[in-house]
Amino acid sequence: MTRTTCPYCGVGCGVRVASGSIVGDPDHPANYGRLCVKGAALKDAVDLPERLLQPTLHGIATSWDTALDHIAGELLQIRDRYGPDAIAFYVSGQLLTEDYYVANKLMKGFIGSANIDTNSRLCMSSSVAGHIRAFGEDVVPGCYDDIEEADLVVAAGSNMAWCHPVLYQRLVAARERRGTKLVTIDPRRTATAETADLHLALKPGSDVALWQGLLAYLADAGKLDLDWIAQHVEGAKAAIAAARRAVPSAEAAAVVTGLDIAAVREFYHLFAATERTVTLYSQGVNQSSVGTDKVNAIINCHLATARIGRPGMGPFSLTGQPNAMGGREVGGLATTLAAHMNFTAADVDRVRRFWNAPRMATKPGFKAVEMFEAVREGKIKAIWIAATNPAASMPRASLVREALAACPLVIVSDAWATDTTALADVVLPAAAWSEKDGTVTNSERRISRQRRFRESPGEAKADWWMFAELGRRMGWAEAFAYRTPADIFREHAALSGFENRGRRIFDLGALSKLDDAAYEALSPVQWPVGLHGQSPPRLFFHGGFPTESGKARMVALACADETEDADFPLVLNTGRLRDQWHTMTRTGRVASLMRHTPSPVLAVHPDSAAEQEIATGSLVRVETRHGAAVMRVALDETLRPGALYAAMHWTDQYTSSGPIGKLVHAAPDPYSGQPDLKGTPARLSPMPETWRGQLFRCCEGVPPWNGKTWWSKAQMEHGFAFDIAGWSALAETISSEQALRGLLGISDGDELVQLSFPRGSVYRFAAFDGDRLLACAFFGPSGAELPEAEFARDMLGKSLSALERLSLLSGTSGGRPARRSRTICSCFAVSEADIRLAIAEHGHVTVGDIGGHLRAGTNCGSCIPELKKLLADRKLAQVDG
């Protein structure tokens, strides 16, 4: 059996691997055996097709020696001709800490530039900046146990039911045990909000005003801990005065946020009256042009009430990626040095001496948005992108693609082909999760081992090995003479304790002497772990902040002015889905994870849709100042009027609309550099759909659609399903037999049959290899339901009898249900129709009733909010009836 750590979100769940099974580790303190739906499907993501297996140079397979020698020679020439700042690394929270450490050391200490940044810049950098402003260091003061010990949990910009499901289940259990109150603050009524005691659907971007109003309320109600403030906090007087000026009352907060005054008062009263309060915040807070101020507005309220560092209380940043915090620890951000040091003269000198670095960077480098702008402007001549897909995930993704296409040297290391590898001069095959060995740090500062349990395919290598090999080839063999990840970890831990003497909270000094066996056996441990081995779960209640004064800092804040764009009157918000991860490199190829949301949609409030007579399921053109896309609409009353919402996951490999990042503006926070991904001005216009269809085919790839077709692609057990529609004549898509064969992905030797009714604009095509169904396509007029396609979906890849073949083409569907219901529980493939039927026929009234009957909600629990909503719908229908 191998104990390792899940590679998805920042919860850092432990997993056990044995005899081909992958299950939650009951002994890991992050999850105690629980896994979310993505974690539960890890076994299906281990052997995915289309792995990168060999280095390529300009698209031609080559050896590692040739590829790395080429990179080393090019980087040395660029550095000598243009200087070190002409080189950049863009890395990822998917890397292990050891990978991150070597990349950061190579760039900042030896190449001589701080131009290494990470996709965590898009995720958590506002939390980093807020922590440093308040505490003096990037420190999360609490632990997961606080969620279970709180009497009030505030989820601010955090849909934890979908994005951190295991923590959400720990919260659900605590609510059942101790009656914990839950308040959600989010413009959308998310799955988390569905189960909350109070949901504050505030105007996008108005969070600072809400928390400023709370601070003023706490001060006026006499709820501040003045003695604690006097001992441990500075800046309180100015921060409170600023809050009173900006938002002097609950009534003022209601006006700015667009909330009902009674709801604001209820929240303020709950917070004031409940000492054991935890505020969980995530991307809805961070991904903003005022994200750092949002973070500090939250922290201000906790510092002012001394609700920090004790059980059941504190501000708590939930990280998005499995090792976002590990990357922050080793200096993976362009604005910091390793081991939580900064670009002060003393810290630069300290790191230089520890590394014996010949060209130590002395100033911050380009942050992510700036970095790709510098590539586009020609300031950066070479960029290495590791374990991330910025051609899809960055805001203004089209400009990022232009930048990479024009860059003289683009190196990409990844496990699978992506939108970004397509733009690379050198592609390096990287080891994937099951093949990697090292450590990660989760949201509660807990370091866990990620252990390899299988060999890498082909010539795939660990990321740390690639960077170390490059360092050796660039002339620094002694500094990069690592044999194993354990060597790197020991050096990382030693640097954290080097001349520390309690100046920095981040300290792994006690782990710097681990031998290889102890590193291999390392159990999950929270930092700091100093020379005496202490590992406190909570920090700061007794002070000891790593600032010059030893006190925390409350920050005086001003509320941002609202800006409106008359040409783009709507607001586009982006985010995550329950069953998908980032740009779907792994999860998009797991059929069970595509059942819940098989295709991308643009969620639109019914009022906004009604203005232009847009119906659910229709096509629209959504446009911003940075791009446009055609998408299918889902009317959604959980949004505020004027708001749009789209998931971040889909890319060119999965839909014609491409990554939503092409539309998103890149307005950065002035302190953190984190771009706003939640508030892009946008507008809609209807598209004149003339036909729609369903295509199922066994073969890989995407058919050669014309430019007047919208499509999305979803993995199935035996092939791929395409949802398609067009706004030109259908004849342009099925113009000839050759075009049909290309559409179906079949060869000239395969049998092609059809049964069509042109007068009704209904066309059915199928392709066979003998009796085996290779592909089929169904087309109908705009708005057609195409129920016969569901039978074909189930038959794909199977051998059909004569009767089944006739049913397939005649549209009788072989007695199957006319329409496939949406999957609610991905773990056990339980559909919405199954659940509604069980509720109606068996009188189920609780989630436990449904679980006992259908098993839904009994594994990862991610679907529990939707189960509760279906139960509530049933109760409402009974009342109305």
C-alpha positions, -999 to 999 in steps of 0.1 A, spaced: 0 0 0 12 35 -8 0 66 11 0 97 -11 -20 130 -15 -48 140 -39 -36 162 -68 -66 184 -71 -77 212 -47 -59 228 -17 -76 207 9 -47 182 6 -66 150 11 -47 118 19 -53 88 -3 -43 52 -2 -33 32 -32 -34 -6 -31 -41 -34 -56 -54 -10 -82 -78 8 -58 -75 45 -48 -94 54 -16 -94 81 10 -68 77 38 -87 74 71 -56 85 90 -49 117 72 -59 147 93 -72 167 63 -99 143 52 -101 113 75 -109 90 46 -133 113 27 -128 121 -10 -147 144 -33 -160 132 -66 -128 140 -85 -107 123 -58 -130 93 -59 -124 91 -97 -86 92 -95 -83 56 -105 -99 65 -139 -74 94 -144 -42 74 -140 -40 58 -174 -54 85 -197 -45 85 -234 -24 110 -254 4 113 -229 35 132 -239 62 105 -241 93 120 -257 109 155 -259 103 173 -291 122 202 -307 103 222 -333 78 193 -335 103 166 -341 110 139 -315 145 141 -300 165 130 -270 166 146 -235 203 155 -241 196 173 -274 165 191 -259 183 203 -227 215 212 -245 195 233 -269 176 251 -241 208 257 -221 226 271 -251 197 294 -261 192 307 -226 229 315 -221 229 334 -254 198 353 -245 211 362 -210 244 373 -224 229 394 -252 197 408 -235 203 403 -198 187 379 -173 153 397 -174 148 385 -209 142 350 -195 111 339 -176 96 308 -160 58 304 -155 51 276 -132 21 260 -114 5 249 -81 5 215 -97 42 212 -91 55 196 -60 75 218 -35 107 202 -46 100 210 -82 92 246 -73 123 250 -52 147 240 -79 130 262 -105 130 292 -82 167 287 -72 177 284 -108 159 315 -119 165 338 -89 199 327 -78 217 316 -109 201 330 -141 197 362 -121 162 373 -126 130 372 -104 109 365 -136 94 333 -121 57 335 -114 30 309 -110 -6 304 -119 -12 308 -82 -10 345 -91 -44 340 -105 -56 321 -75 -42 332 -41 -18 361 -45 -43 386 -30 -44 365 1 -6 365 1 -5 403 -1 -32 406 25 -15 383 49 18 402 45 1 436 51 -17 423 82 7 398 97 40 407 82 42 373 65 21 350 44 6 330 72 -28 312 75 -33 314 113 -59 286 117 -65 250 110 -93 228 96 -104 218 131 -116 253 135 -143 248 110 -157 220 132 -154 240 164 -169 273 151 -204 284 160 -206 307 129 -189 300 96 -189 328 70 -181 316 35 -171 347 15 -166 342 -22 -162 305 -15 -185 278 -30 -169 252 -8 -196 226 -15 -182 224 -51 -146 237 -48 -135 223 -14 -161 195 -9 -143 175 18 -141 206 40 -177 213 33 -186 178 45 -167 185 77 -188 217 81 -220 198 74 -212 172 101 -204 200 125 -237 218 118 -256 186 125 -236 180 157 -235 215 172 -259 237 151 -232 258 135 -247 288 116 -236 293 80 -236 326 62 -226 328 25 -215 360 8 -216 356 -30 -234 373 -59 -246 338 -70 -268 315 -51 -243 286 -52 -246 251 -40 -231 263 -7 -256 291 -5 -285 267 -10 -277 252 24 -269 284 43 -288 300 71 -283 334 54 -271 342 19 -260 377 10 -261 381 -28 -242 414 -28 -233 434 -59 -201 421 -75 -170 439 -61 -188 454 -30 -173 431 -4 -150 457 10 -180 479 18 -199 450 35 -169 443 58 -161 480 64 -197 484 75 -193 454 98 -161 469 114 -179 502 120 -209 483 135 -186 463 158 -170 495 170 -203 513 176 -218 483 194 -188 480 218 -178 446 204 -141 453 200 -115 437 222 -97 469 232 -72 452 255 -61 427 229 -59 454 203 -37 475 226 -13 446 232 -12 431 197 -25 454 170 -14 487 154 -34 508 130 -68 500 146 -78 537 152 -71 546 116 -88 515 102 -120 520 123 -121 557 113 -118 548 77 -146 523 80 -169 548 97 -163 573 70 -168 549 41 -197 528 55 -210 543 87 -240 521 92 -258 489 82 -281 510 61 -252 525 42 -238 490 36 -271 479 22 -272 507 -3 -236 501 -15 -240 463 -17 -275 462 -30 -286 440 -2 -318 440 19 -312 460 50 -327 433 72 -302 408 58 -272 431 65 -284 437 101 -288 399 106 -253 392 94 -238 420 115 -257 409 146 -246 372 141 -210 382 137 -210 405 167 -228 380 190 -207 349 180 -172 347 194 -164 314 177 -165 327 141 -144 314 112 -144 333 79 -135 311 49 -127 330 18 -114 319 -17 -115 330 -53 -146 353 -50 -125 374 -27 -91 370 -43 -98 372 -80 -106 409 -80 -90 442 -88 -95 451 -51 -88 415 -38 -61 425 -13 -84 451 2 -111 425 5 -87 402 23 -77 429 47 -113 440 53 -120 405 66 -88 403 86 -95 437 102 -128 424 117 -111 394 132 -82 413 146 -105 439 161 -124 412 180 -94 390 189 -110 362 169 -78 347 157 -55 319 169 -81 302 192 -103 271 185 -132 279 162 -122 313 151 -101 332 125 -98 343 89 -90 313 67 -79 315 31 -88 283 12 -62 277 -15 -73 265 -49 -45 242 -60 -29 212 -43 4 230 -38 -3 267 -40 10 272 -5 41 251 -12 49 273 -41 45 304 -19 69 289 7 98 284 -18 94 318 -35 75 307 -66 59 342 -68 79 369 -87 74 392 -57 90 371 -30 122 351 -22 124 316 -9 114 307 27 91 337 31 119 362 26 115 394 6 135 417 -16 151 436 12 189 440 11 193 417 41 171 389 27 187 391 -7 221 388 9 210 359 32 196 338 3 227 346 -18 250 333 8 230 302 15 229 293 -22 263 306 -29 244 323 -58 265 340 -85 238 363 -99 212 368 -72 181 387 -82 177 419 -63 143 431 -73 108 416 -80 101 402 -114 71 403 -138 38 391 -123 18 368 -145 -2 394 -164 28 416 -168 50 386 -178 29 377 -208 26 414 -218 64 415 -216 66 384 -238 43 401 -263 63 433 -263 96 414 -269 111 422 -236 111 385 -227 128 364 -253 125 330 -237 98 315 -214 95 280 -198 60 271 -189 56 241 -165 25 222 -156 0 248 -166 -20 260 -197 -19 298 -199 -31 298 -235 -64 288 -220 -64 299 -184 -50 334 -185 -72 364 -189 -71 379 -224 -60 344 -236 -59 355 -272 -32 380 -264 -13 353 -245 -14 331 -276 -1 360 -297 27 365 -273 38 329 -273 35 326 -311 59 356 -314 84 346 -287 117 333 -299 119 304 -275 89 288 -258 95 257 -236 66 238 -222 68 208 -198 36 189 -193 22 154 -191 -4 159 -218 -8 180 -250 -26 213 -243 -34 246 -260 0 258 -247 21 229 -259 8 236 -294 27 269 -293 60 256 -279 93 253 -297 104 226 -271 80 202 -254 92 182 -225 73 151 -212 66 155 -175 58 128 -149 21 129 -138 6 127 -103 10 89 -98 46 90 -110 58 120 -89 76 120 -55 78 149 -32 57 171 -8 28 195 -10 14 220 15 -23 224 20 -45 253 31 -38 247 68 0 248 65 2 210 65 30 193 46 21 159 32 41 135 11 31 128 -25 45 94 -32 51 77 -66 33 44 -70 40 37 -107 67 43 -133 64 71 -158 56 61 -193 80 67 -222 107 92 -213 86 114 -189 107 129 -161 101 147 -129 100 185 -132 128 190 -106 150 168 -126 145 189 -157 154 222 -139 184 206 -122 197 192 -155 193 226 -171 212 242 -142 240 217 -146 242 223 -183 243 260 -178 274 257 -157 262 253 -121 267 215 -116 276 217 -79 245 238 -70 221 214 -87 237 181 -78 204 167 -64 200 129 -65 165 127 -51 136 148 -39 148 142 -3 180 161 -11 160 191 -23 136 190 7 165 190 32 179 221 15 145 238 14 140 231 52 176 243 60 170 276 42 138 282 61 158 280 94 189 297 81 196 328 103 159 328 111 160 331 149 122 335 151 121 363 126 99 343 102 70 320 112 78 297 83 105 274 97 111 238 89 145 237 106 137 205 125 131 187 92 164 197 76 183 166 90 158 140 78 176 111 62 162 94 31 142 68 51 127 95 74 117 116 44 101 86 28 81 79 60 73 116 68 38 119 82 16 150 76 30 179 96 20 215 100 46 243 100 63 260 117 85 230 127 115 247 143 146 233 159 126 220 189 100 203 166 70 224 177 41 224 153 12 246 167 -21 242 148 -30 278 155 -10 310 156 -11 346 169 -36 346 198 -7 355 221 8 379 195 42 372 181 35 386 147 65 387 123 65 425 120 90 451 132 68 459 162 56 424 168 20 436 163 -5 428 136 -16 457 114 -51 467 107 -53 484 74 -73 516 67 -93 510 36 -114 529 11 -143 514 -8 -138 513 -46 -159 535 -68 -183 516 -90 -177 520 -128 -202 512 -155 -196 506 -192 -226 517 -212 -215 497 -242 -211 465 -221 -238 467 -195 -236 431 -182 -210 416 -159 -193 383 -167 -182 362 -138 -161 330 -142 -155 301 -118 -153 264 -113 -176 234 -116 -180 205 -91 -166 177 -112 -140 195 -133 -104 207 -127 -87 236 -144 -85 231 -182 -98 195 -181 -65 179 -190 -73 150 -167 -109 153 -157 -122 160 -192 -111 125 -202 -130 107 -173 -165 98 -185 -180 98 -150 -169 133 -144 -186 146 -176 -220 134 -166 -230 162 -143 -222 191 -167 -214 176 -201 -211 209 -220 -203 246 -213 -232 270 -209 -235 307 -203 -257 313 -173 -280 343 -178 -305 358 -154 -340 355 -169 -345 393 -168 -314 399 -189 -325 372 -213 -360 385 -216 -348 419 -228 -335 403 -260 -360 374 -262 -333 348 -254 -346 314 -244 -329 287 -224 -309 264 -247 -306 289 -274 -273 303 -289 -260 337 -280 -230 358 -289 -213 370 -257 -188 398 -263 -164 418 -242 -137 443 -251 -112 414 -253 -131 388 -274 -163 371 -283 -178 336 -283 -209 318 -292 -224 298 -263 -255 280 -253 -276 297 -227 -290 284 -194 -314 307 -177 -304 309 -141 -323 327 -113 -294 321 -89 -276 351 -105 -282 387 -98 -300 406 -127 -273 418 -151 -249 390 -143 -235 363 -165 -216 332 -154 -194 308 -173 -172 280 -160 -134 283 -166 -127 247 -177 -135 243 -214 -108 249 -240 -105 246 -278 -102 209 -274 -137 206 -259 -157 234 -275 -159 259 -304 -164 287 -279 -129 281 -266 -116 291 -232 -137 318 -214 -103 334 -206 -104 349 -241 -132 372 -230 -119 381 -195 -102 414 -188 -70 415 -169 -75 444 -145 -50 436 -118 -51 443 -81 -25 471 -74 -9 452 -44 -10 416 -55 -11 418 -93 -39 392 -92 -63 398 -122 -100 403 -118 -117 372 -132 -151 380 -117 -163 413 -132 -156 417 -169 -181 441 -187 -200 422 -214 -230 422 -237 -252 396 -254 -269 392 -287 -290 363 -299 -277 340 -327 -301 328 -353 -298 290 -348 -311 272 -379 -304 235 -369 -291 215 -340 -277 180 -337 -261 152 -317 -230 133 -328 -215 102 -312 -183 87 -325 -156 62 -312 -126 80 -327 -105 107 -311 -102 143 -324 -126 170 -335 -146 169 -368 -138 196 -394 -167 220 -385 -172 251 -405 -170 286 -389 -208 288 -385 -212 259 -361 -212 257 -323 -201 225 -308 -190 209 -275 -174 176 -269 -178 152 -239 -160 120 -231 -182 89 -229 -173 53 -218 -169 42 -254 -162 74 -273 -172 110 -275 -205 129 -276 -209 162 -295 -237 187 -289 -238 208 -321 -258 236 -336 -255 260 -366 -266 293 -379 -261 285 -416 -277 260 -439 -273 224 -427 -262 215 -462 -229 233 -455 -222 207 -428 -234 176 -446 -227 187 -481 -213 153 -494 -206 118 -484 -169 127 -479 -180 155 -455 -202 130 -436 -173 106 -433 -151 133 -419 -178 143 -395 -183 107 -383 -146 100 -382 -148 69 -404 -128 55 -433 -139 48 -468 -142 11 -460 -167 16 -432 -205 13 -440 -224 45 -440 -262 44 -438 -289 70 -434 -326 75 -429 -337 111 -433 -368 132 -438 -356 164 -455 -391 179 -456 -390 179 -418 -353 188 -417 -346 155 -399 -315 136 -408 -301 104 -393 -267 89 -402 -249 58 -388 -216 41 -396 -207 5 -390 -177 -18 -391 -196 -50 -396 -223 -50 -369 -203 -26 -346 -216 9 -344 -187 33 -350 -206 66 -351 -240 82 -356 -253 117 -361 -288 131 -357 -299 165 -370 -331 185 -367 -345 220 -369 -338 247 -343 -352 236 -309 -355 199 -318 -351 175 -288 -337 145 -308 -348 119 -283 -336 90 -306 -300 101 -299 -301 87 -264 -305 52 -276 -276 57 -300 -254 70 -271 -259 37 -253 -252 16 -284 -219 33 -295 -191 9 -298 -213 -22 -295 -225 -48 -320 -261 -42 -330 -287 -67 -339 -309 -61 -370 -337 -49 -347 -315 -25 -328 -301 -12 -361 -336 -5 -373 -345 12 -341 -314 33 -342 -323 48 -376 -360 48 -374 -359 69 -342 -381 45 -321 -352 43 -296 -358 6 -289 -383 13 -261 -357 34 -242 -366 66 -223 -370 95 -247 -346 119 -228 -316 114 -207 -318 131 -173 -289 151 -159 -266 132 -135 -267 145 -100 -245 120 -82 -215 113 -103 -201 87 -79 -229 63 -84 -244 77 -117 -277 87 -102 -298 110 -124 -321 138 -115 -350 117 -128 -341 88 -106 -340 111 -75 -373 128 -83 -390 95 -89 -377 81 -56 -389 112 -37 -424 110 -53 -429 72 -51 -412 65 -18 -419 97 1 -383 105 9 -380 136 30 -343 136 39 -309 133 21 -304 102 42 -336 86 28 -323 92 -7 -289 78 2 -304 47 17 -324 40 -15 -301 52 -43 -267 57 -26 -266 93 -39 -248 115 -14 -232 87 5 -197 88 -9 -181 122 -15 -212 142 -6 -206 168 -33 -242 164 -45 -259 169 -12 -268 206 -18 -285 195 -50 -303 166 -32 -316 191 -7 -327 214 -34 -347 186 -51 -363 178 -17 -372 215 -12 -387 216 -47 -409 187 -38 -421 203 -6 -428 236 -25 -448 217 -51 -469 200 -24 -476 234 -8 -485 250 -42 -507 220 -50 
